[in-house]
Amino acid sequence: MSGTDVPPEQIAEPKCPDCGARGMDNIVSRESREKSRTKQPWYLVVHCSACGHVYDVFAKHVFSQPVTPRLVLPKTD
Ligand SMILES: [Zn+2]
């Protein structure tokens, strides 16, 4: 494989729209505290490690009835 080098400036680093933190290091995921009977987390919250801004929420456990996750993130400063 050759000729597919991509200049670094063309690789978009993820950036937090809230605090401006850049890079994958600042994007962390957390499993829901609520768990199903099979000990599976219901959803995964992807958020900024610096300010807690939530990027997305993924359902990990799918039921026939929709589950509305309640987002409660600890506010650290
Ligand atoms: Zn942030």
N, CA, C, O and the ligand as a Tripos MOL2 file, in Angstrom:
@<TRIPOS>MOLECULE
protein
  309   307    78     0     0
PROTEIN
NO_CHARGES

@<TRIPOS>ATOM
      1 N           0.8390   -1.2040    0.0000 N.3       1 MET1
      2 CA          0.0000    0.0000    0.0000 C.3       1 MET1
      3 C           0.8710    1.2500    0.0000 C.2       1 MET1
      4 O           1.7190    1.4230    0.8750 O.2       1 MET1
      5 N           0.6610    2.1130   -0.9760 N.am      2 SER2
      6 CA          1.4150    3.3580   -0.9980 C.3       2 SER2
      7 C           0.6050    4.4270   -1.7170 C.2       2 SER2
      8 O          -0.3380    4.1250   -2.4470 O.2       2 SER2
      9 N           0.9850    5.6700   -1.5030 N.am      3 GLY3
     10 CA          0.3010    6.7550   -2.1720 C.3       3 GLY3
     11 C          -1.0080    7.1400   -1.5250 C.2       3 GLY3
     12 O          -1.8030    7.8830   -2.1000 O.2       3 GLY3
     13 N          -1.2250    6.6370   -0.3430 N.am      4 THR4
     14 CA         -2.4750    6.9800    0.3350 C.3       4 THR4
     15 C          -2.2140    7.8210    1.5830 C.2       4 THR4
     16 O          -3.0750    7.9510    2.4540 O.2       4 THR4
     17 N          -1.0140    8.3860    1.6520 N.am      5 ASP5
     18 CA         -0.7050    9.2150    2.8160 C.3       5 ASP5
     19 C          -1.5980   10.4540    2.8460 C.2       5 ASP5
     20 O          -1.7540   11.1570    1.8480 O.2       5 ASP5
     21 N          -2.1570   10.6890    3.9740 N.am      6 VAL6
     22 CA         -3.0260   11.8560    4.1320 C.3       6 VAL6
     23 C          -2.3100   12.8900    4.9970 C.2       6 VAL6
     24 O          -1.8910   12.5870    6.1140 O.2       6 VAL6
     25 N          -2.1730   14.0890    4.4880 N.am      7 PRO7
     26 CA         -1.5580   15.1440    5.2910 C.3       7 PRO7
     27 C          -2.3140   15.3360    6.6020 C.2       7 PRO7
     28 O          -3.5420   15.2590    6.6400 O.2       7 PRO7
     29 N          -1.5740   15.5840    7.6620 N.am      8 PRO8
     30 CA         -2.2080   15.7060    8.9840 C.3       8 PRO8
     31 C          -3.3220   16.7420    9.0080 C.2       8 PRO8
     32 O          -4.3110   16.5760    9.7220 O.2       8 PRO8
     33 N          -3.1670   17.8040    8.2350 N.am      9 GLU9
     34 CA         -4.1750   18.8620    8.2970 C.3       9 GLU9
     35 C          -5.5110   18.4290    7.6960 C.2       9 GLU9
     36 O          -6.5320   19.0910    7.8820 O.2       9 GLU9
     37 N          -5.4900   17.3040    6.9680 N.am     10 GLN10
     38 CA         -6.7520   16.8410    6.4030 C.3      10 GLN10
     39 C          -7.4840   15.8820    7.3350 C.2      10 GLN10
     40 O          -8.6240   15.4900    7.0860 O.2      10 GLN10
     41 N          -6.8010   15.5200    8.4070 N.am     11 ILE11
     42 CA         -7.4580   14.6540    9.3790 C.3      11 ILE11
     43 C          -8.1110   15.5310   10.4370 C.2      11 ILE11
     44 O          -7.4360   16.1790   11.2360 O.2      11 ILE11
     45 N          -9.4020   15.5360   10.4240 N.am     12 ALA12
     46 CA        -10.1250   16.3880   11.3610 C.3      12 ALA12
     47 C         -10.0850   15.7870   12.7520 C.2      12 ALA12
     48 O         -10.5470   14.6690   12.9790 O.2      12 ALA12
     49 N          -9.5320   16.5400   13.6630 N.am     13 GLU13
     50 CA         -9.5490   16.1020   15.0520 C.3      13 GLU13
     51 C         -10.9150   16.4120   15.6450 C.2      13 GLU13
     52 O         -11.4890   17.4720   15.3980 O.2      13 GLU13
     53 N         -11.4190   15.4830   16.4220 N.am     14 PRO14
     54 CA        -12.6800   15.7720   17.1140 C.3      14 PRO14
     55 C         -12.4870   16.9620   18.0460 C.2      14 PRO14
     56 O         -11.4750   17.0700   18.7390 O.2      14 PRO14
     57 N         -13.4540   17.8330   18.0520 N.am     15 LYS15
     58 CA        -13.3290   19.0310   18.8780 C.3      15 LYS15
     59 C         -14.6280   19.2760   19.6310 C.2      15 LYS15
     60 O         -15.7220   19.1950   19.0710 O.2      15 LYS15
     61 N         -14.4780   19.5720   20.8920 N.am     16 CYS16
     62 CA        -15.6460   19.8510   21.7050 C.3      16 CYS16
     63 C         -16.1840   21.2360   21.3640 C.2      16 CYS16
     64 O         -15.4460   22.2180   21.4320 O.2      16 CYS16
     65 N         -17.4550   21.3260   20.9990 N.am     17 PRO17
     66 CA        -18.0430   22.6300   20.6470 C.3      17 PRO17
     67 C         -18.2460   23.5150   21.8650 C.2      17 PRO17
     68 O         -18.4900   24.7160   21.7460 O.2      17 PRO17
     69 N         -18.1420   22.9100   23.0240 N.am     18 ASP18
     70 CA        -18.4350   23.6640   24.2380 C.3      18 ASP18
     71 C         -17.1840   24.3140   24.8270 C.2      18 ASP18
     72 O         -17.1690   25.5130   25.1050 O.2      18 ASP18
     73 N         -16.1370   23.5120   25.0130 N.am     19 CYS19
     74 CA        -14.9400   24.0470   25.6580 C.3      19 CYS19
     75 C         -13.7470   24.0880   24.7110 C.2      19 CYS19
     76 O         -12.7040   24.6490   25.0480 O.2      19 CYS19
     77 N         -13.8960   23.4940   23.5230 N.am     20 GLY20
     78 CA        -12.8330   23.5670   22.5310 C.3      20 GLY20
     79 C         -11.7420   22.5250   22.7010 C.2      20 GLY20
     80 O         -10.7310   22.5800   22.0000 O.2      20 GLY20
     81 N         -11.9160   21.5850   23.6040 N.am     21 ALA21
     82 CA        -10.9180   20.5290   23.7820 C.3      21 ALA21
     83 C         -10.8360   19.7060   22.4980 C.2      21 ALA21
     84 O         -11.8520   19.3360   21.9110 O.2      21 ALA21
     85 N          -9.5870   19.4270   22.0760 N.am     22 ARG22
     86 CA         -9.4140   18.7130   20.8180 C.3      22 ARG22
     87 C          -8.8260   17.3300   21.0410 C.2      22 ARG22
     88 O          -8.1210   17.0780   22.0180 O.2      22 ARG22
     89 N          -9.1330   16.4570   20.1170 N.am     23 GLY23
     90 CA         -8.4870   15.1510   20.1110 C.3      23 GLY23
     91 C          -9.3100   14.0590   20.7690 C.2      23 GLY23
     92 O         -10.1900   14.3170   21.5900 O.2      23 GLY23
     93 N          -8.9950   12.8360   20.3810 N.am     24 MET24
     94 CA         -9.7250   11.6890   20.8940 C.3      24 MET24
     95 C          -9.5150   11.4920   22.3880 C.2      24 MET24
     96 O         -10.3440   10.8880   23.0690 O.2      24 MET24
     97 N          -8.3830   12.0150   22.8960 N.am     25 ASP25
     98 CA         -8.0980   11.8370   24.3150 C.3      25 ASP25
     99 C          -9.1490   12.4920   25.1960 C.2      25 ASP25
    100 O          -9.3620   12.0900   26.3400 O.2      25 ASP25
    101 N          -9.7990   13.5050   24.6460 N.am     26 ASN26
    102 CA        -10.7930   14.2300   25.4310 C.3      26 ASN26
    103 C         -12.1990   13.6790   25.2490 C.2      26 ASN26
    104 O         -13.1610   14.1690   25.8400 O.2      26 ASN26
    105 N         -12.2920   12.6600   24.4230 N.am     27 ILE27
    106 CA        -13.6070   12.0660   24.2100 C.3      27 ILE27
    107 C         -13.6530   10.7150   24.9120 C.2      27 ILE27
    108 O         -12.9510    9.7740   24.5380 O.2      27 ILE27
    109 N         -14.4750   10.6460   25.9110 N.am     28 VAL28
    110 CA        -14.5690    9.4200   26.6820 C.3      28 VAL28
    111 C         -15.9980    8.9040   26.6530 C.2      28 VAL28
    112 O         -16.9420    9.6430   26.3750 O.2      28 VAL28
    113 N         -16.1300    7.6380   26.9440 N.am     29 SER29
    114 CA        -17.4620    7.0590   26.9820 C.3      29 SER29
    115 C         -17.7230    6.4710   28.3560 C.2      29 SER29
    116 O         -16.8090    6.0390   29.0580 O.2      29 SER29
    117 N         -18.9470    6.4690   28.7040 N.am     30 ARG30
    118 CA        -19.3240    5.9490   30.0080 C.3      30 ARG30
    119 C         -20.5880    5.1220   29.8720 C.2      30 ARG30
    120 O         -21.5340    5.5090   29.1870 O.2      30 ARG30
    121 N         -20.5850    3.9930   30.5290 N.am     31 GLU31
    122 CA        -21.7700    3.1450   30.4670 C.3      31 GLU31
    123 C         -22.7910    3.6150   31.4940 C.2      31 GLU31
    124 O         -22.4530    4.1890   32.5290 O.2      31 GLU31
    125 N         -24.0280    3.3540   31.1750 N.am     32 SER32
    126 CA        -25.0950    3.7730   32.0780 C.3      32 SER32
    127 C         -24.9930    3.0210   33.3960 C.2      32 SER32
    128 O         -24.5380    1.8780   33.4450 O.2      32 SER32
    129 N         -25.4160    3.6720   34.4410 N.am     33 ARG33
    130 CA        -25.4480    2.9960   35.7340 C.3      33 ARG33
    131 C         -26.5800    1.9870   35.7730 C.2      33 ARG33
    132 O         -26.4900    0.9330   36.4020 O.2      33 ARG33
    133 N         -27.6300    2.3420   35.0890 N.am     34 GLU34
    134 CA        -28.7550    1.4150   35.0310 C.3      34 GLU34
    135 C         -28.3710    0.2200   34.1790 C.2      34 GLU34
    136 O         -27.8410    0.3640   33.0780 O.2      34 GLU34
    137 N         -28.6440   -0.9450   34.7010 N.am     35 LYS35
    138 CA        -28.3010   -2.1400   33.9470 C.3      35 LYS35
    139 C         -29.5020   -3.0640   33.8390 C.2      35 LYS35
    140 O         -30.3950   -3.0770   34.6850 O.2      35 LYS35
    141 N         -29.4840   -3.8160   32.7880 N.am     36 SER36
    142 CA        -30.5640   -4.7640   32.5950 C.3      36 SER36
    143 C         -30.3640   -5.9700   33.4960 C.2      36 SER36
    144 O         -29.3630   -6.0670   34.2060 O.2      36 SER36
    145 N         -31.3030   -6.8690   33.4620 N.am     37 ARG37
    146 CA        -31.2010   -8.0630   34.3060 C.3      37 ARG37
    147 C         -29.9890   -8.8970   33.9330 C.2      37 ARG37
    148 O         -29.4680   -9.6520   34.7530 O.2      37 ARG37
    149 N         -29.5480   -8.7590   32.7050 N.am     38 THR38
    150 CA        -28.3860   -9.5240   32.2740 C.3      38 THR38
    151 C         -27.0900   -8.7550   32.5030 C.2      38 THR38
    152 O         -26.0420   -9.1040   31.9580 O.2      38 THR38
    153 N         -27.1760   -7.6900   33.3270 N.am     39 LYS39
    154 CA        -26.0130   -6.8880   33.7070 C.3      39 LYS39
    155 C         -25.4100   -6.1130   32.5380 C.2      39 LYS39
    156 O         -24.2520   -5.6970   32.5690 O.2      39 LYS39
    157 N         -26.2250   -5.9380   31.5200 N.am     40 GLN40
    158 CA        -25.7530   -5.1620   30.3760 C.3      40 GLN40
    159 C         -26.1540   -3.7050   30.5500 C.2      40 GLN40
    160 O         -27.3030   -3.4090   30.8760 O.2      40 GLN40
    161 N         -25.2240   -2.8070   30.3370 N.am     41 PRO41
    162 CA        -25.5910   -1.3850   30.3850 C.3      41 PRO41
    163 C         -26.6140   -1.0680   29.3180 C.2      41 PRO41
    164 O         -26.5810   -1.6210   28.2180 O.2      41 PRO41
    165 N         -27.5110   -0.1850   29.6510 N.am     42 TRP42
    166 CA        -28.5700    0.1330   28.7070 C.3      42 TRP42
    167 C         -28.0910    1.0520   27.6050 C.2      42 TRP42
    168 O         -28.5370    0.9590   26.4610 O.2      42 TRP42
    169 N         -27.1920    1.9290   27.9570 N.am     43 TYR43
    170 CA        -26.7250    2.8640   26.9400 C.3      43 TYR43
    171 C         -25.3150    3.3320   27.2440 C.2      43 TYR43
    172 O         -24.7920    3.1400   28.3420 O.2      43 TYR43
    173 N         -24.7290    3.9410   26.2540 N.am     44 LEU44
    174 CA        -23.3710    4.4280   26.3810 C.3      44 LEU44
    175 C         -23.3900    5.9320   26.1020 C.2      44 LEU44
    176 O         -23.9230    6.3860   25.0900 O.2      44 LEU44
    177 N         -22.8040    6.6810   27.0130 N.am     45 VAL45
    178 CA        -22.7500    8.1260   26.8280 C.3      45 VAL45
    179 C         -21.3430    8.5210   26.4010 C.2      45 VAL45
    180 O         -20.3650    8.2180   27.0850 O.2      45 VAL45
    181 N         -21.2540    9.1970   25.2710 N.am     46 VAL46
    182 CA        -19.9630    9.6840   24.8020 C.3      46 VAL46
    183 C         -19.8950   11.1720   25.0980 C.2      46 VAL46
    184 O         -20.7130   11.9550   24.6170 O.2      46 VAL46
    185 N         -18.9090   11.5440   25.8940 N.am     47 HIS47
    186 CA        -18.8590   12.9470   26.3060 C.3      47 HIS47
    187 C         -17.4360   13.4680   26.4030 C.2      47 HIS47
    188 O         -16.4680   12.7090   26.3590 O.2      47 HIS47
    189 N         -17.3380   14.7710   26.5340 N.am     48 CYS48
    190 CA        -16.0490   15.4390   26.6580 C.3      48 CYS48
    191 C         -15.5420   15.2590   28.0780 C.2      48 CYS48
    192 O         -16.2620   15.5050   29.0460 O.2      48 CYS48
    193 N         -14.2880   14.8260   28.1890 N.am     49 SER49
    194 CA        -13.7310   14.5920   29.5190 C.3      49 SER49
    195 C         -13.4090   15.8970   30.2230 C.2      49 SER49
    196 O         -13.2760   15.9330   31.4460 O.2      49 SER49
    197 N         -13.2850   16.9590   29.4610 N.am     50 ALA50
    198 CA        -12.9050   18.2420   30.0460 C.3      50 ALA50
    199 C         -14.0920   18.9750   30.6540 C.2      50 ALA50
    200 O         -13.9960   19.4970   31.7650 O.2      50 ALA50
    201 N         -15.1990   19.0190   29.9430 N.am     51 CYS51
    202 CA        -16.3290   19.8240   30.4260 C.3      51 CYS51
    203 C         -17.5990   19.0050   30.5810 C.2      51 CYS51
    204 O         -18.5710   19.4770   31.1720 O.2      51 CYS51
    205 N         -17.6040   17.7960   30.0640 N.am     52 GLY52
    206 CA        -18.7840   16.9560   30.2270 C.3      52 GLY52
    207 C         -19.8190   17.1080   29.1360 C.2      52 GLY52
    208 O         -20.9020   16.5280   29.2130 O.2      52 GLY52
    209 N         -19.4880   17.8890   28.1130 N.am     53 HIS53
    210 CA        -20.4190   18.0540   27.0100 C.3      53 HIS53
    211 C         -20.7240   16.7010   26.3690 C.2      53 HIS53
    212 O         -19.8080   15.9480   26.0370 O.2      53 HIS53
    213 N         -21.9880   16.3990   26.1980 N.am     54 VAL54
    214 CA        -22.3790   15.1040   25.6410 C.3      54 VAL54
    215 C         -22.4330   15.1780   24.1190 C.2      54 VAL54
    216 O         -23.1460   15.9970   23.5400 O.2      54 VAL54
    217 N         -21.6600   14.3010   23.4930 N.am     55 TYR55
    218 CA        -21.6700   14.2400   22.0340 C.3      55 TYR55
    219 C         -22.8070   13.3650   21.5270 C.2      55 TYR55
    220 O         -23.5380   13.7220   20.6030 O.2      55 TYR55
    221 N         -22.9270   12.2190   22.1610 N.am     56 ASP56
    222 CA        -23.9330   11.2910   21.6710 C.3      56 ASP56
    223 C         -24.2560   10.2340   22.7220 C.2      56 ASP56
    224 O         -23.4960    9.9970   23.6610 O.2      56 ASP56
    225 N         -25.3810    9.6290   22.5300 N.am     57 VAL57
    226 CA        -25.7930    8.5450   23.4100 C.3      57 VAL57
    227 C         -26.1750    7.3580   22.5460 C.2      57 VAL57
    228 O         -26.9880    7.4660   21.6280 O.2      57 VAL57
    229 N         -25.5730    6.2340   22.8610 N.am     58 PHE58
    230 CA        -25.8660    5.0420   22.0790 C.3      58 PHE58
    231 C         -26.6090    4.0300   22.9340 C.2      58 PHE58
    232 O         -26.2490    3.7760   24.0840 O.2      58 PHE58
    233 N         -27.6260    3.4720   22.3630 N.am     59 ALA59
    234 CA        -28.3310    2.4110   23.0620 C.3      59 ALA59
    235 C         -27.5240    1.1320   22.9380 C.2      59 ALA59
    236 O         -27.1730    0.7100   21.8360 O.2      59 ALA59
    237 N         -27.2330    0.5200   24.0760 N.am     60 LYS60
    238 CA        -26.4870   -0.7340   24.0330 C.3      60 LYS60
    239 C         -27.4260   -1.9220   24.1320 C.2      60 LYS60
    240 O         -27.1670   -3.0040   23.6070 O.2      60 LYS60
    241 N         -28.5100   -1.6790   24.8150 N.am     61 HIS61
    242 CA        -29.4330   -2.7680   25.0570 C.3      61 HIS61
    243 C         -30.7770   -2.3590   24.4930 C.2      61 HIS61
    244 O         -31.3800   -1.3840   24.9400 O.2      61 HIS61
    245 N         -31.2300   -3.0880   23.5380 N.am     62 VAL62
    246 CA        -32.4540   -2.6950   22.8490 C.3      62 VAL62
    247 C         -33.6320   -3.5430   23.3010 C.2      62 VAL62
    248 O         -33.6240   -4.7710   23.2170 O.2      62 VAL62
    249 N         -34.6310   -2.8450   23.7750 N.am     63 PHE63
    250 CA        -35.8460   -3.5260   24.1700 C.3      63 PHE63
    251 C         -36.9370   -3.2580   23.1450 C.2      63 PHE63
    252 O         -36.7750   -2.4270   22.2510 O.2      63 PHE63
    253 N         -38.0260   -3.9570   23.2810 N.am     64 SER64
    254 CA        -39.1420   -3.7070   22.3830 C.3      64 SER64
    255 C         -39.7500   -2.3430   22.6830 C.2      64 SER64
    256 O         -40.3010   -1.6820   21.8030 O.2      64 SER64
    257 N         -39.6360   -1.9310   23.9610 N.am     65 GLN65
    258 CA        -40.1200   -0.6090   24.3140 C.3      65 GLN65
    259 C         -38.9410    0.3520   24.3600 C.2      65 GLN65
    260 O         -37.8740    0.0140   24.8730 O.2      65 GLN65
    261 N         -39.1350    1.5380   23.8260 N.am     66 PRO66
    262 CA        -38.0440    2.5090   23.8200 C.3      66 PRO66
    263 C         -37.6730    2.9570   25.2270 C.2      66 PRO66
    264 O         -38.5260    3.1550   26.0920 O.2      66 PRO66
    265 N         -36.3760    3.1080   25.4180 N.am     67 VAL67
    266 CA        -35.8820    3.5730   26.7090 C.3      67 VAL67
    267 C         -35.3470    4.9860   26.5400 C.2      67 VAL67
    268 O         -34.4820    5.2430   25.7030 O.2      67 VAL67
    269 N         -35.8610    5.8700   27.3280 N.am     68 THR68
    270 CA        -35.3720    7.2430   27.2600 C.3      68 THR68
    271 C         -34.3470    7.4710   28.3650 C.2      68 THR68
    272 O         -34.6950    7.5680   29.5410 O.2      68 THR68
    273 N         -33.0940    7.5530   27.9740 N.am     69 PRO69
    274 CA        -32.0610    7.7580   28.9930 C.3      69 PRO69
    275 C         -32.1360    9.1470   29.6110 C.2      69 PRO69
    276 O         -32.3340   10.1450   28.9180 O.2      69 PRO69
    277 N         -31.9770    9.1870   30.9130 N.am     70 ARG70
    278 CA        -31.9300   10.4770   31.5890 C.3      70 ARG70
    279 C         -30.4780   10.8160   31.8260 C.2      70 ARG70
    280 O         -29.7580   10.1010   32.5220 O.2      70 ARG70
    281 N         -30.0690   11.8990   31.2480 N.am     71 LEU71
    282 CA        -28.6620   12.2600   31.3540 C.3      71 LEU71
    283 C         -28.4180   13.1010   32.5910 C.2      71 LEU71
    284 O         -28.9260   14.2140   32.7280 O.2      71 LEU71
    285 N         -27.6300   12.5380   33.4820 N.am     72 VAL72
    286 CA        -27.2380   13.2850   34.6720 C.3      72 VAL72
    287 C         -25.7340   13.1980   34.7900 C.2      72 VAL72
    288 O         -25.1900   12.2100   35.2840 O.2      72 VAL72
    289 N         -25.0780   14.2280   34.3380 N.am     73 LEU73
    290 CA        -23.6280   14.2200   34.4030 C.3      73 LEU73
    291 C         -23.1600   15.0930   35.5610 C.2      73 LEU73
    292 O         -23.6730   16.1920   35.7750 O.2      73 LEU73
    293 N         -22.1980   14.6000   36.2880 N.am     74 PRO74
    294 CA        -21.6720   15.3960   37.3980 C.3      74 PRO74
    295 C         -21.0430   16.6880   36.9040 C.2      74 PRO74
    296 O         -20.2240   16.6860   35.9850 O.2      74 PRO74
    297 N         -21.4290   17.7600   37.5110 N.am     75 LYS75
    298 CA        -20.9110   19.0630   37.0900 C.3      75 LYS75
    299 C         -19.6910   19.4060   37.9380 C.2      75 LYS75
    300 O         -19.8130   19.8220   39.0900 O.2      75 LYS75
    301 N         -18.5360   19.2270   37.3560 N.am     76 THR76
    302 CA        -17.3100   19.5570   38.0700 C.3      76 THR76
    303 C         -16.7910   20.8850   37.5790 C.2      76 THR76
    304 O         -16.1100   20.9750   36.5580 O.2      76 THR76
    305 N         -17.1160   21.8750   38.3030 N.am     77 ASP77
    306 CA        -16.7360   23.2520   37.9460 C.3      77 ASP77
    307 C         -17.3190   23.6210   36.6100 C.2      77 ASP77
    308 O         -17.1130   24.7380   36.1350 O.2      77 ASP77
    309 ZN        -15.6570   20.0590   26.3570 Zn       78 ZN78
@<TRIPOS>BOND
     1     1     2 1
     2     2     3 1
     3     3     4 2
     4     3     5 am
     5     5     6 1
     6     6     7 1
     7     7     8 2
     8     7     9 am
     9     9    10 1
    10    10    11 1
    11    11    12 2
    12    11    13 am
    13    13    14 1
    14    14    15 1
    15    15    16 2
    16    15    17 am
    17    17    18 1
    18    18    19 1
    19    19    20 2
    20    19    21 am
    21    21    22 1
    22    22    23 1
    23    23    24 2
    24    23    25 am
    25    25    26 1
    26    26    27 1
    27    27    28 2
    28    27    29 am
    29    29    30 1
    30    30    31 1
    31    31    32 2
    32    31    33 am
    33    33    34 1
    34    34    35 1
    35    35    36 2
    36    35    37 am
    37    37    38 1
    38    38    39 1
    39    39    40 2
    40    39    41 am
    41    41    42 1
    42    42    43 1
    43    43    44 2
    44    43    45 am
    45    45    46 1
    46    46    47 1
    47    47    48 2
    48    47    49 am
    49    49    50 1
    50    50    51 1
    51    51    52 2
    52    51    53 am
    53    53    54 1
    54    54    55 1
    55    55    56 2
    56    55    57 am
    57    57    58 1
    58    58    59 1
    59    59    60 2
    60    59    61 am
    61    61    62 1
    62    62    63 1
    63    63    64 2
    64    63    65 am
    65    65    66 1
    66    66    67 1
    67    67    68 2
    68    67    69 am
    69    69    70 1
    70    70    71 1
    71    71    72 2
    72    71    73 am
    73    73    74 1
    74    74    75 1
    75    75    76 2
    76    75    77 am
    77    77    78 1
    78    78    79 1
    79    79    80 2
    80    79    81 am
    81    81    82 1
    82    82    83 1
    83    83    84 2
    84    83    85 am
    85    85    86 1
    86    86    87 1
    87    87    88 2
    88    87    89 am
    89    89    90 1
    90    90    91 1
    91    91    92 2
    92    91    93 am
    93    93    94 1
    94    94    95 1
    95    95    96 2
    96    95    97 am
    97    97    98 1
    98    98    99 1
    99    99   100 2
   100    99   101 am
   101   101   102 1
   102   102   103 1
   103   103   104 2
   104   103   105 am
   105   105   106 1
   106   106   107 1
   107   107   108 2
   108   107   109 am
   109   109   110 1
   110   110   111 1
   111   111   112 2
   112   111   113 am
   113   113   114 1
   114   114   115 1
   115   115   116 2
   116   115   117 am
   117   117   118 1
   118   118   119 1
   119   119   120 2
   120   119   121 am
   121   121   122 1
   122   122   123 1
   123   123   124 2
   124   123   125 am
   125   125   126 1
   126   126   127 1
   127   127   128 2
   128   127   129 am
   129   129   130 1
   130   130   131 1
   131   131   132 2
   132   131   133 am
   133   133   134 1
   134   134   135 1
   135   135   136 2
   136   135   137 am
   137   137   138 1
   138   138   139 1
   139   139   140 2
   140   139   141 am
   141   141   142 1
   142   142   143 1
   143   143   144 2
   144   143   145 am
   145   145   146 1
   146   146   147 1
   147   147   148 2
   148   147   149 am
   149   149   150 1
   150   150   151 1
   151   151   152 2
   152   151   153 am
   153   153   154 1
   154   154   155 1
   155   155   156 2
   156   155   157 am
   157   157   158 1
   158   158   159 1
   159   159   160 2
   160   159   161 am
   161   161   162 1
   162   162   163 1
   163   163   164 2
   164   163   165 am
   165   165   166 1
   166   166   167 1
   167   167   168 2
   168   167   169 am
   169   169   170 1
   170   170   171 1
   171   171   172 2
   172   171   173 am
   173   173   174 1
   174   174   175 1
   175   175   176 2
   176   175   177 am
   177   177   178 1
   178   178   179 1
   179   179   180 2
   180   179   181 am
   181   181   182 1
   182   182   183 1
   183   183   184 2
   184   183   185 am
   185   185   186 1
   186   186   187 1
   187   187   188 2
   188   187   189 am
   189   189   190 1
   190   190   191 1
   191   191   192 2
   192   191   193 am
   193   193   194 1
   194   194   195 1
   195   195   196 2
   196   195   197 am
   197   197   198 1
   198   198   199 1
   199   199   200 2
   200   199   201 am
   201   201   202 1
   202   202   203 1
   203   203   204 2
   204   203   205 am
   205   205   206 1
   206   206   207 1
   207   207   208 2
   208   207   209 am
   209   209   210 1
   210   210   211 1
   211   211   212 2
   212   211   213 am
   213   213   214 1
   214   214   215 1
   215   215   216 2
   216   215   217 am
   217   217   218 1
   218   218   219 1
   219   219   220 2
   220   219   221 am
   221   221   222 1
   222   222   223 1
   223   223   224 2
   224   223   225 am
   225   225   226 1
   226   226   227 1
   227   227   228 2
   228   227   229 am
   229   229   230 1
   230   230   231 1
   231   231   232 2
   232   231   233 am
   233   233   234 1
   234   234   235 1
   235   235   236 2
   236   235   237 am
   237   237   238 1
   238   238   239 1
   239   239   240 2
   240   239   241 am
   241   241   242 1
   242   242   243 1
   243   243   244 2
   244   243   245 am
   245   245   246 1
   246   246   247 1
   247   247   248 2
   248   247   249 am
   249   249   250 1
   250   250   251 1
   251   251   252 2
   252   251   253 am
   253   253   254 1
   254   254   255 1
   255   255   256 2
   256   255   257 am
   257   257   258 1
   258   258   259 1
   259   259   260 2
   260   259   261 am
   261   261   262 1
   262   262   263 1
   263   263   264 2
   264   263   265 am
   265   265   266 1
   266   266   267 1
   267   267   268 2
   268   267   269 am
   269   269   270 1
   270   270   271 1
   271   271   272 2
   272   271   273 am
   273   273   274 1
   274   274   275 1
   275   275   276 2
   276   275   277 am
   277   277   278 1
   278   278   279 1
   279   279   280 2
   280   279   281 am
   281   281   282 1
   282   282   283 1
   283   283   284 2
   284   283   285 am
   285   285   286 1
   286   286   287 1
   287   287   288 2
   288   287   289 am
   289   289   290 1
   290   290   291 1
   291   291   292 2
   292   291   293 am
   293   293   294 1
   294   294   295 1
   295   295   296 2
   296   295   297 am
   297   297   298 1
   298   298   299 1
   299   299   300 2
   300   299   301 am
   301   301   302 1
   302   302   303 1
   303   303   304 2
   304   303   305 am
   305   305   306 1
   306   306   307 1
   307   307   308 2
@<TRIPOS>SUBSTRUCTURE
     1 MET1         2 RESIDUE 1 A MET
     2 SER2         6 RESIDUE 1 A SER
     3 GLY3        10 RESIDUE 1 A GLY
     4 THR4        14 RESIDUE 1 A THR
     5 ASP5        18 RESIDUE 1 A ASP
     6 VAL6        22 RESIDUE 1 A VAL
     7 PRO7        26 RESIDUE 1 A PRO
     8 PRO8        30 RESIDUE 1 A PRO
     9 GLU9        34 RESIDUE 1 A GLU
    10 GLN10       38 RESIDUE 1 A GLN
    11 ILE11       42 RESIDUE 1 A ILE
    12 ALA12       46 RESIDUE 1 A ALA
    13 GLU13       50 RESIDUE 1 A GLU
    14 PRO14       54 RESIDUE 1 A PRO
    15 LYS15       58 RESIDUE 1 A LYS
    16 CYS16       62 RESIDUE 1 A CYS
    17 PRO17       66 RESIDUE 1 A PRO
    18 ASP18       70 RESIDUE 1 A ASP
    19 CYS19       74 RESIDUE 1 A CYS
    20 GLY20       78 RESIDUE 1 A GLY
    21 ALA21       82 RESIDUE 1 A ALA
    22 ARG22       86 RESIDUE 1 A ARG
    23 GLY23       90 RESIDUE 1 A GLY
    24 MET24       94 RESIDUE 1 A MET
    25 ASP25       98 RESIDUE 1 A ASP
    26 ASN26      102 RESIDUE 1 A ASN
    27 ILE27      106 RESIDUE 1 A ILE
    28 VAL28      110 RESIDUE 1 A VAL
    29 SER29      114 RESIDUE 1 A SER
    30 ARG30      118 RESIDUE 1 A ARG
    31 GLU31      122 RESIDUE 1 A GLU
    32 SER32      126 RESIDUE 1 A SER
    33 ARG33      130 RESIDUE 1 A ARG
    34 GLU34      134 RESIDUE 1 A GLU
    35 LYS35      138 RESIDUE 1 A LYS
    36 SER36      142 RESIDUE 1 A SER
    37 ARG37      146 RESIDUE 1 A ARG
    38 THR38      150 RESIDUE 1 A THR
    39 LYS39      154 RESIDUE 1 A LYS
    40 GLN40      158 RESIDUE 1 A GLN
    41 PRO41      162 RESIDUE 1 A PRO
    42 TRP42      166 RESIDUE 1 A TRP
    43 TYR43      170 RESIDUE 1 A TYR
    44 LEU44      174 RESIDUE 1 A LEU
    45 VAL45      178 RESIDUE 1 A VAL
    46 VAL46      182 RESIDUE 1 A VAL
    47 HIS47      186 RESIDUE 1 A HIS
    48 CYS48      190 RESIDUE 1 A CYS
    49 SER49      194 RESIDUE 1 A SER
    50 ALA50      198 RESIDUE 1 A ALA
    51 CYS51      202 RESIDUE 1 A CYS
    52 GLY52      206 RESIDUE 1 A GLY
    53 HIS53      210 RESIDUE 1 A HIS
    54 VAL54      214 RESIDUE 1 A VAL
    55 TYR55      218 RESIDUE 1 A TYR
    56 ASP56      222 RESIDUE 1 A ASP
    57 VAL57      226 RESIDUE 1 A VAL
    58 PHE58      230 RESIDUE 1 A PHE
    59 ALA59      234 RESIDUE 1 A ALA
    60 LYS60      238 RESIDUE 1 A LYS
    61 HIS61      242 RESIDUE 1 A HIS
    62 VAL62      246 RESIDUE 1 A VAL
    63 PHE63      250 RESIDUE 1 A PHE
    64 SER64      254 RESIDUE 1 A SER
    65 GLN65      258 RESIDUE 1 A GLN
    66 PRO66      262 RESIDUE 1 A PRO
    67 VAL67      266 RESIDUE 1 A VAL
    68 THR68      270 RESIDUE 1 A THR
    69 PRO69      274 RESIDUE 1 A PRO
    70 ARG70      278 RESIDUE 1 A ARG
    71 LEU71      282 RESIDUE 1 A LEU
    72 VAL72      286 RESIDUE 1 A VAL
    73 LEU73      290 RESIDUE 1 A LEU
    74 PRO74      294 RESIDUE 1 A PRO
    75 LYS75      298 RESIDUE 1 A LYS
    76 THR76      302 RESIDUE 1 A THR
    77 ASP77      306 RESIDUE 1 A ASP
    78 ZN78       309 GROUP 0 **** ****
